[in-house]
Amino acid sequence: MKKLLSLILAAVIAITVLTACQTTSGQENTYTVGICNFVDDASLNQIIANIRAQLEKIGKDKKVTFNVIEQNCNMDSNVLSQIITDFQTRKVDLMVAVATPVAIAMQNATEDSKTPVVFAAVSDPVGSGVVASLEKPGANLTGTSDFLNTEAVLKLIFAKDPEAKNVALLYNVSEDASAAPIKTAKEFLTAKGVSFKEYTGTNTSEIGLAADAIIADKCDAVFTPTDNTVMAAELSIYEKLADAGIPHYAGADSFALNGAFLGYGVDYANLGVKTADMIAEILVDGKKPADVPVQTFDNGTATVNTDICEKLGVKYDDIAELFKPFCTKVQSIKTAESFE
């Protein structure tokens, strides 16, 4: 009888151990990813949609599961801090920072825990201090950059209007992503002998007032880098700029989607896909963020809003011909709130 009981006990232990191993294995194949978006705008939303879609595809291919927790701090630093704390409490396997302010906050919050962070759409990762270098990030962060070729955008202003003499620089002084391109814009315009004036705001209402001032000053054109505050305000300012005959040139196709004359820059859908690939490299393949190079992209696509062309009294085909020598690609878009 004792021998029989011993055999039964041994069998139970074996089954328990096997079950435990299977559970552990299942846990190892499931990853929780916490995504924090900086603000609700077309570009950043497009990035997240493509991260989700690509993670789902990778999950099927590699037979793993990505549980995605998505939050939006809406440019509120206190809410951002709460979101990061929540991610840490939930012990997420990896955090995703969408835009520079979120990346900086996550960098500061994970210095001790070493939780891996993959950022998306950080325009100047080295200049903002997020990574040591693009090739060797050097800490627990890496990701994708939407670095803007500022001079390429400004050249388009003068391709359309060689006589432009007064350019408005519209941006939020608090956004790290805008600092480097605005500096470059000032240097470019100064060297060209073109006057410029800075118009700034820290929220949608202030950007609206800045747009009113641009119109009152009768500027020839407006330049905005990949500035999320202006992006969030674009739908509320584009009509009055167009009605005043002032073309708005900006650093992402989502600006053109929301009514700017032109958006120039990276393919944010592709940026989202590549961000998801990097997440999988770290979680599934076991790579360290410090050793995964930051990815940058071609900035050669100019997206022109045909509705605004009509308001400005120009033909899209003529504009496309003017811009063709300065771009890898010129494409058209119509005004809408979000990408389909």
C-alpha beads as a LAMMPS data file, in Angstrom:
LAMMPS data file: protein, C-alpha beads

340 atoms
339 bonds

1 atom types
1 bond types

-500.0 500.0 xlo xhi
-500.0 500.0 ylo yhi
-500.0 500.0 zlo zhi

Masses

1 110.0

Atoms # bond

1 1 1 0.000 0.000 0.000
2 1 1 2.827 2.410 0.947
3 1 1 4.531 1.604 -2.325
4 1 1 1.315 2.323 -4.213
5 1 1 0.844 5.640 -2.400
6 1 1 4.427 6.576 -3.205
7 1 1 3.860 5.847 -6.868
8 1 1 0.658 7.928 -6.885
9 1 1 2.395 10.822 -5.104
10 1 1 5.275 10.676 -7.554
11 1 1 2.827 10.774 -10.445
12 1 1 1.017 13.789 -8.963
13 1 1 4.325 15.618 -8.466
14 1 1 5.340 14.810 -12.035
15 1 1 2.042 16.114 -13.392
16 1 1 2.325 19.263 -11.230
17 1 1 5.867 19.930 -12.426
18 1 1 4.842 19.349 -16.048
19 1 1 1.885 21.705 -15.674
20 1 1 4.106 24.317 -14.031
21 1 1 6.600 24.040 -16.868
22 1 1 3.830 24.408 -19.430
23 1 1 2.469 27.475 -17.589
24 1 1 5.901 29.033 -17.368
25 1 1 6.447 28.357 -21.035
26 1 1 3.120 29.998 -21.806
27 1 1 4.088 33.021 -19.757
28 1 1 7.383 33.310 -21.580
29 1 1 5.526 33.430 -24.900
30 1 1 3.212 36.229 -23.788
31 1 1 4.516 39.794 -23.634
32 1 1 2.794 42.851 -22.209
33 1 1 3.577 46.081 -24.039
34 1 1 2.586 49.482 -22.638
35 1 1 2.199 52.212 -25.268
36 1 1 1.872 55.862 -24.285
37 1 1 0.890 58.375 -26.953
38 1 1 1.766 62.034 -26.458
39 1 1 -1.314 63.521 -28.107
40 1 1 -4.255 62.510 -30.271
41 1 1 -3.169 63.490 -33.786
42 1 1 -3.197 61.853 -37.189
43 1 1 0.542 61.091 -37.402
44 1 1 0.938 59.571 -33.950
45 1 1 -2.344 57.651 -34.193
46 1 1 -1.167 56.208 -37.506
47 1 1 2.059 55.040 -35.863
48 1 1 0.206 53.219 -33.083
49 1 1 -2.265 51.600 -35.477
50 1 1 0.645 50.187 -37.467
51 1 1 2.516 49.054 -34.344
52 1 1 -0.562 47.091 -33.282
53 1 1 -1.104 45.562 -36.729
54 1 1 2.541 44.552 -37.114
55 1 1 2.747 43.055 -33.610
56 1 1 -0.323 40.981 -34.397
57 1 1 1.338 39.745 -37.581
58 1 1 4.614 38.985 -35.796
59 1 1 2.703 37.198 -33.055
60 1 1 1.119 34.832 -35.566
61 1 1 4.411 34.247 -37.370
62 1 1 6.437 33.579 -34.210
63 1 1 3.607 31.987 -32.216
64 1 1 3.754 34.529 -29.397
65 1 1 1.176 36.891 -27.927
66 1 1 1.553 40.636 -27.436
67 1 1 -0.873 42.112 -24.919
68 1 1 -0.957 45.828 -25.742
69 1 1 -2.003 48.447 -23.179
70 1 1 -2.534 51.806 -24.891
71 1 1 -2.755 55.145 -23.086
72 1 1 -2.681 58.817 -24.124
73 1 1 -1.374 61.586 -21.855
74 1 1 -2.722 64.394 -24.094
75 1 1 0.385 66.539 -23.538
76 1 1 -0.171 66.539 -19.761
77 1 1 3.058 65.764 -17.878
78 1 1 1.193 64.750 -14.712
79 1 1 -0.952 62.277 -16.623
80 1 1 2.167 61.005 -18.402
81 1 1 3.820 60.317 -15.041
82 1 1 0.733 58.449 -13.839
83 1 1 0.652 56.325 -16.983
84 1 1 4.306 55.329 -16.603
85 1 1 3.733 54.459 -12.930
86 1 1 0.763 52.321 -13.955
87 1 1 2.894 50.500 -16.528
88 1 1 5.510 49.839 -13.865
89 1 1 2.886 48.600 -11.404
90 1 1 1.583 46.207 -14.040
91 1 1 5.169 45.096 -14.675
92 1 1 4.923 45.482 -18.444
93 1 1 7.695 43.748 -20.376
94 1 1 8.398 46.801 -22.528
95 1 1 7.238 50.407 -22.808
96 1 1 6.664 52.260 -26.072
97 1 1 7.120 56.033 -26.061
98 1 1 5.371 57.847 -28.908
99 1 1 7.039 61.277 -29.376
100 1 1 9.990 62.948 -27.664
101 1 1 8.424 64.118 -24.359
102 1 1 7.195 60.604 -23.624
103 1 1 10.593 59.112 -24.459
104 1 1 12.357 61.507 -22.087
105 1 1 9.882 60.776 -19.273
106 1 1 10.227 57.014 -19.743
107 1 1 14.003 57.338 -19.885
108 1 1 14.027 59.073 -16.501
109 1 1 11.553 56.622 -14.970
110 1 1 13.333 53.437 -16.060
111 1 1 16.961 54.259 -15.229
112 1 1 16.898 51.970 -12.188
113 1 1 14.456 49.293 -13.341
114 1 1 16.094 48.947 -16.776
115 1 1 12.697 48.175 -18.316
116 1 1 13.308 48.277 -22.080
117 1 1 11.816 51.243 -23.905
118 1 1 11.254 51.552 -27.661
119 1 1 10.428 55.054 -28.815
120 1 1 8.701 56.169 -31.997
121 1 1 8.860 59.521 -33.810
122 1 1 11.626 61.103 -31.734
123 1 1 12.944 63.729 -34.132
124 1 1 16.365 64.299 -32.562
125 1 1 17.233 61.320 -30.300
126 1 1 20.846 62.382 -29.739
127 1 1 20.224 66.113 -29.378
128 1 1 17.411 65.534 -26.867
129 1 1 19.662 63.221 -24.847
130 1 1 17.514 60.132 -25.274
131 1 1 20.374 58.056 -26.726
132 1 1 24.156 58.346 -26.807
133 1 1 24.302 57.781 -30.570
134 1 1 22.101 56.464 -33.356
135 1 1 24.338 53.444 -33.941
136 1 1 24.867 52.563 -30.253
137 1 1 22.011 53.927 -28.125
138 1 1 23.911 52.854 -25.015
139 1 1 21.112 52.365 -22.454
140 1 1 17.699 50.735 -22.178
141 1 1 16.165 52.819 -24.993
142 1 1 16.154 52.617 -28.766
143 1 1 13.567 53.229 -31.451
144 1 1 12.629 55.094 -34.606
145 1 1 13.297 58.710 -35.532
146 1 1 11.300 61.001 -37.809
147 1 1 14.254 63.361 -38.292
148 1 1 13.236 66.215 -40.570
149 1 1 15.361 67.570 -43.406
150 1 1 14.460 71.192 -42.686
151 1 1 16.341 72.722 -45.597
152 1 1 14.496 70.436 -48.025
153 1 1 11.144 71.796 -46.819
154 1 1 12.293 75.411 -46.971
155 1 1 13.554 74.967 -50.534
156 1 1 10.001 74.063 -51.541
157 1 1 8.769 77.439 -50.271
158 1 1 11.063 79.191 -52.736
159 1 1 10.389 76.707 -55.534
160 1 1 6.763 77.841 -55.401
161 1 1 7.437 81.485 -54.596
162 1 1 10.987 82.647 -55.440
163 1 1 10.065 86.162 -54.277
164 1 1 8.997 85.129 -50.750
165 1 1 10.448 87.700 -48.338
166 1 1 8.699 87.097 -45.034
167 1 1 8.462 83.566 -43.583
168 1 1 6.628 82.704 -40.363
169 1 1 8.055 80.036 -38.062
170 1 1 5.108 78.489 -36.188
171 1 1 5.864 76.072 -33.343
172 1 1 5.759 75.295 -29.624
173 1 1 8.926 76.436 -27.816
174 1 1 8.411 73.686 -25.221
175 1 1 8.725 70.838 -27.716
176 1 1 12.239 69.411 -27.951
177 1 1 11.444 68.076 -31.426
178 1 1 11.099 71.624 -32.760
179 1 1 14.324 73.103 -31.400
180 1 1 16.836 71.781 -33.949
181 1 1 14.739 72.356 -37.106
182 1 1 13.813 75.898 -36.049
183 1 1 17.494 76.668 -35.472
184 1 1 18.288 75.278 -38.934
185 1 1 15.433 77.277 -40.471
186 1 1 16.748 80.524 -38.985
187 1 1 20.245 79.847 -40.321
188 1 1 18.937 78.938 -43.784
189 1 1 16.683 81.989 -44.067
190 1 1 19.360 84.341 -42.737
191 1 1 21.881 83.066 -45.291
192 1 1 19.267 83.572 -48.003
193 1 1 18.546 87.128 -46.893
194 1 1 14.900 86.368 -46.122
195 1 1 13.266 87.887 -43.051
196 1 1 11.455 85.642 -40.588
197 1 1 9.503 85.921 -37.367
198 1 1 8.723 83.331 -34.718
199 1 1 5.100 82.693 -33.737
200 1 1 4.655 80.308 -30.834
201 1 1 2.055 78.722 -28.611
202 1 1 1.895 75.980 -26.001
203 1 1 -1.660 74.805 -26.703
204 1 1 -4.294 74.815 -29.433
205 1 1 -5.770 78.172 -28.417
206 1 1 -2.389 79.897 -28.393
207 1 1 -1.503 78.408 -31.776
208 1 1 -4.785 79.827 -33.081
209 1 1 -3.803 83.286 -31.862
210 1 1 -0.361 82.852 -33.425
211 1 1 -2.021 82.020 -36.761
212 1 1 -4.097 85.227 -36.474
213 1 1 -0.882 87.182 -35.955
214 1 1 0.703 85.552 -39.010
215 1 1 -2.261 86.640 -41.106
216 1 1 -2.170 90.171 -39.677
217 1 1 1.535 90.399 -40.530
218 1 1 0.814 89.240 -44.098
219 1 1 3.538 86.581 -44.133
220 1 1 4.346 84.947 -47.460
221 1 1 4.536 81.396 -46.042
222 1 1 4.532 79.441 -42.789
223 1 1 6.997 76.732 -41.743
224 1 1 6.312 74.244 -38.939
225 1 1 8.556 71.271 -38.092
226 1 1 7.211 67.978 -36.673
227 1 1 5.537 69.891 -33.859
228 1 1 2.733 67.977 -32.128
229 1 1 1.083 71.072 -30.644
230 1 1 0.654 72.693 -34.055
231 1 1 -0.400 69.335 -35.480
232 1 1 -3.172 69.133 -32.882
233 1 1 -4.289 72.651 -33.864
234 1 1 -4.052 72.277 -37.649
235 1 1 -7.731 71.512 -38.222
236 1 1 -8.635 74.739 -36.452
237 1 1 -6.203 77.036 -38.310
238 1 1 -5.853 75.717 -41.860
239 1 1 -8.893 77.452 -43.354
240 1 1 -7.998 80.934 -42.190
241 1 1 -4.414 80.572 -43.400
242 1 1 -5.618 79.326 -46.803
243 1 1 -8.284 82.061 -47.036
244 1 1 -5.524 84.600 -46.375
245 1 1 -3.492 83.102 -49.230
246 1 1 -0.701 81.896 -46.932
247 1 1 0.619 78.378 -47.665
248 1 1 1.572 76.287 -44.632
249 1 1 4.615 74.003 -45.088
250 1 1 5.062 71.394 -42.354
251 1 1 7.102 68.371 -41.350
252 1 1 4.671 65.474 -41.774
253 1 1 2.031 64.295 -44.232
254 1 1 -0.586 64.431 -41.449
255 1 1 -0.380 68.244 -41.514
256 1 1 -1.421 68.157 -45.176
257 1 1 -4.167 65.675 -44.315
258 1 1 -5.496 68.157 -41.737
259 1 1 -5.385 71.119 -44.115
260 1 1 -1.832 72.430 -44.462
261 1 1 -0.718 73.186 -48.015
262 1 1 2.197 70.749 -47.778
263 1 1 3.486 68.042 -45.466
264 1 1 7.004 66.773 -46.030
265 1 1 8.692 63.890 -44.281
266 1 1 8.656 60.252 -43.360
267 1 1 6.063 57.573 -43.981
268 1 1 4.574 57.241 -40.489
269 1 1 2.811 53.998 -41.354
270 1 1 6.164 52.428 -42.205
271 1 1 7.716 53.995 -39.097
272 1 1 5.076 52.222 -36.996
273 1 1 5.836 48.884 -38.665
274 1 1 9.573 49.250 -38.057
275 1 1 8.936 50.239 -34.432
276 1 1 6.987 47.003 -33.943
277 1 1 9.827 45.029 -35.539
278 1 1 12.226 46.521 -32.983
279 1 1 9.860 45.615 -30.128
280 1 1 9.907 42.007 -31.322
281 1 1 13.704 42.006 -31.690
282 1 1 14.022 42.939 -28.025
283 1 1 11.242 40.841 -26.491
284 1 1 11.259 37.756 -28.705
285 1 1 14.816 37.628 -30.054
286 1 1 16.426 38.783 -26.807
287 1 1 18.368 41.755 -28.164
288 1 1 19.350 44.598 -25.831
289 1 1 18.104 48.113 -26.670
290 1 1 21.647 49.430 -26.144
291 1 1 22.805 47.345 -29.115
292 1 1 19.873 47.990 -31.478
293 1 1 20.573 51.032 -33.721
294 1 1 18.004 53.791 -33.945
295 1 1 16.221 53.647 -37.295
296 1 1 15.890 56.741 -39.472
297 1 1 13.938 57.097 -42.696
298 1 1 13.955 58.818 -46.066
299 1 1 12.462 62.305 -45.806
300 1 1 11.819 62.698 -49.508
301 1 1 8.009 62.599 -49.845
302 1 1 6.050 65.820 -50.338
303 1 1 2.309 65.528 -49.734
304 1 1 0.288 68.381 -51.255
305 1 1 -3.307 69.131 -50.272
306 1 1 -5.351 69.602 -53.451
307 1 1 -8.194 71.349 -51.598
308 1 1 -5.742 74.006 -50.419
309 1 1 -4.228 74.291 -53.902
310 1 1 -7.660 75.322 -55.105
311 1 1 -8.039 77.888 -52.318
312 1 1 -4.596 79.328 -53.097
313 1 1 -5.420 79.522 -56.813
314 1 1 -2.751 77.069 -58.001
315 1 1 -2.997 73.766 -59.855
316 1 1 -1.733 70.598 -58.212
317 1 1 -0.108 69.356 -61.440
318 1 1 1.888 72.577 -61.735
319 1 1 2.989 72.369 -58.099
320 1 1 3.977 68.724 -58.505
321 1 1 6.189 69.656 -61.445
322 1 1 7.804 72.482 -59.470
323 1 1 8.509 70.236 -56.485
324 1 1 9.615 67.136 -58.389
325 1 1 13.338 68.068 -58.597
326 1 1 13.456 68.537 -54.810
327 1 1 11.670 65.353 -53.705
328 1 1 11.834 61.616 -54.040
329 1 1 8.081 61.632 -54.487
330 1 1 5.212 64.133 -54.726
331 1 1 1.723 62.942 -53.844
332 1 1 -1.708 64.482 -53.367
333 1 1 -4.152 64.339 -50.482
334 1 1 -7.521 65.828 -49.562
335 1 1 -8.457 67.372 -46.236
336 1 1 -9.669 64.900 -43.621
337 1 1 -9.486 64.398 -39.875
338 1 1 -7.630 61.083 -39.949
339 1 1 -6.053 58.577 -42.305
340 1 1 -8.373 55.861 -43.568

Bonds

1 1 1 2
2 1 2 3
3 1 3 4
4 1 4 5
5 1 5 6
6 1 6 7
7 1 7 8
8 1 8 9
9 1 9 10
10 1 10 11
11 1 11 12
12 1 12 13
13 1 13 14
14 1 14 15
15 1 15 16
16 1 16 17
17 1 17 18
18 1 18 19
19 1 19 20
20 1 20 21
21 1 21 22
22 1 22 23
23 1 23 24
24 1 24 25
25 1 25 26
26 1 26 27
27 1 27 28
28 1 28 29
29 1 29 30
30 1 30 31
31 1 31 32
32 1 32 33
33 1 33 34
34 1 34 35
35 1 35 36
36 1 36 37
37 1 37 38
38 1 38 39
39 1 39 40
40 1 40 41
41 1 41 42
42 1 42 43
43 1 43 44
44 1 44 45
45 1 45 46
46 1 46 47
47 1 47 48
48 1 48 49
49 1 49 50
50 1 50 51
51 1 51 52
52 1 52 53
53 1 53 54
54 1 54 55
55 1 55 56
56 1 56 57
57 1 57 58
58 1 58 59
59 1 59 60
60 1 60 61
61 1 61 62
62 1 62 63
63 1 63 64
64 1 64 65
65 1 65 66
66 1 66 67
67 1 67 68
68 1 68 69
69 1 69 70
70 1 70 71
71 1 71 72
72 1 72 73
73 1 73 74
74 1 74 75
75 1 75 76
76 1 76 77
77 1 77 78
78 1 78 79
79 1 79 80
80 1 80 81
81 1 81 82
82 1 82 83
83 1 83 84
84 1 84 85
85 1 85 86
86 1 86 87
87 1 87 88
88 1 88 89
89 1 89 90
90 1 90 91
91 1 91 92
92 1 92 93
93 1 93 94
94 1 94 95
95 1 95 96
96 1 96 97
97 1 97 98
98 1 98 99
99 1 99 100
100 1 100 101
101 1 101 102
102 1 102 103
103 1 103 104
104 1 104 105
105 1 105 106
106 1 106 107
107 1 107 108
108 1 108 109
109 1 109 110
110 1 110 111
111 1 111 112
112 1 112 113
113 1 113 114
114 1 114 115
115 1 115 116
116 1 116 117
117 1 117 118
118 1 118 119
119 1 119 120
120 1 120 121
121 1 121 122
122 1 122 123
123 1 123 124
124 1 124 125
125 1 125 126
126 1 126 127
127 1 127 128
128 1 128 129
129 1 129 130
130 1 130 131
131 1 131 132
132 1 132 133
133 1 133 134
134 1 134 135
135 1 135 136
136 1 136 137
137 1 137 138
138 1 138 139
139 1 139 140
140 1 140 141
141 1 141 142
142 1 142 143
143 1 143 144
144 1 144 145
145 1 145 146
146 1 146 147
147 1 147 148
148 1 148 149
149 1 149 150
150 1 150 151
151 1 151 152
152 1 152 153
153 1 153 154
154 1 154 155
155 1 155 156
156 1 156 157
157 1 157 158
158 1 158 159
159 1 159 160
160 1 160 161
161 1 161 162
162 1 162 163
163 1 163 164
164 1 164 165
165 1 165 166
166 1 166 167
167 1 167 168
168 1 168 169
169 1 169 170
170 1 170 171
171 1 171 172
172 1 172 173
173 1 173 174
174 1 174 175
175 1 175 176
176 1 176 177
177 1 177 178
178 1 178 179
179 1 179 180
180 1 180 181
181 1 181 182
182 1 182 183
183 1 183 184
184 1 184 185
185 1 185 186
186 1 186 187
187 1 187 188
188 1 188 189
189 1 189 190
190 1 190 191
191 1 191 192
192 1 192 193
193 1 193 194
194 1 194 195
195 1 195 196
196 1 196 197
197 1 197 198
198 1 198 199
199 1 199 200
200 1 200 201
201 1 201 202
202 1 202 203
203 1 203 204
204 1 204 205
205 1 205 206
206 1 206 207
207 1 207 208
208 1 208 209
209 1 209 210
210 1 210 211
211 1 211 212
212 1 212 213
213 1 213 214
214 1 214 215
215 1 215 216
216 1 216 217
217 1 217 218
218 1 218 219
219 1 219 220
220 1 220 221
221 1 221 222
222 1 222 223
223 1 223 224
224 1 224 225
225 1 225 226
226 1 226 227
227 1 227 228
228 1 228 229
229 1 229 230
230 1 230 231
231 1 231 232
232 1 232 233
233 1 233 234
234 1 234 235
235 1 235 236
236 1 236 237
237 1 237 238
238 1 238 239
239 1 239 240
240 1 240 241
241 1 241 242
242 1 242 243
243 1 243 244
244 1 244 245
245 1 245 246
246 1 246 247
247 1 247 248
248 1 248 249
249 1 249 250
250 1 250 251
251 1 251 252
252 1 252 253
253 1 253 254
254 1 254 255
255 1 255 256
256 1 256 257
257 1 257 258
258 1 258 259
259 1 259 260
260 1 260 261
261 1 261 262
262 1 262 263
263 1 263 264
264 1 264 265
265 1 265 266
266 1 266 267
267 1 267 268
268 1 268 269
269 1 269 270
270 1 270 271
271 1 271 272
272 1 272 273
273 1 273 274
274 1 274 275
275 1 275 276
276 1 276 277
277 1 277 278
278 1 278 279
279 1 279 280
280 1 280 281
281 1 281 282
282 1 282 283
283 1 283 284
284 1 284 285
285 1 285 286
286 1 286 287
287 1 287 288
288 1 288 289
289 1 289 290
290 1 290 291
291 1 291 292
292 1 292 293
293 1 293 294
294 1 294 295
295 1 295 296
296 1 296 297
297 1 297 298
298 1 298 299
299 1 299 300
300 1 300 301
301 1 301 302
302 1 302 303
303 1 303 304
304 1 304 305
305 1 305 306
306 1 306 307
307 1 307 308
308 1 308 309
309 1 309 310
310 1 310 311
311 1 311 312
312 1 312 313
313 1 313 314
314 1 314 315
315 1 315 316
316 1 316 317
317 1 317 318
318 1 318 319
319 1 319 320
320 1 320 321
321 1 321 322
322 1 322 323
323 1 323 324
324 1 324 325
325 1 325 326
326 1 326 327
327 1 327 328
328 1 328 329
329 1 329 330
330 1 330 331
331 1 331 332
332 1 332 333
333 1 333 334
334 1 334 335
335 1 335 336
336 1 336 337
337 1 337 338
338 1 338 339
339 1 339 340
